[in-house]
Amino acid sequence: MATFEVIERIGNELRCKCTDPGLLLPRAKFSFWRDGKLVEKHHELPTFSEKSDIESGITEGVAFIALSFVKDAAVVVKHLKDQK
């Protein structure tokens, strides 16, 4: 289980810092706590599905992107090379 601390809220988005690293599995469920009280349970995060999601990750400086069930790896590699 991983633990995150909210650093900043920008509109509907949150910027978080990982305070206790752990493995995030596909389709993992998340629980959110505020002031010691459970505010949401079993929340699922969206998956990377569009090129714009990958571009956002590159812009933010993500070190690693893992994708399952890629239909054509060459398309992903070409897109990443085009971002340089």
Buried (B, 14 or more C-beta within 10 A) or exposed (E): EEEBEEEEEEEEEEEEEEEEEEEEEEEEEBEEEEEEEEEEEEEEEEEEEEEEEBBEBBEEEEEEEEEEEEEEEEEBEEEEEEEE
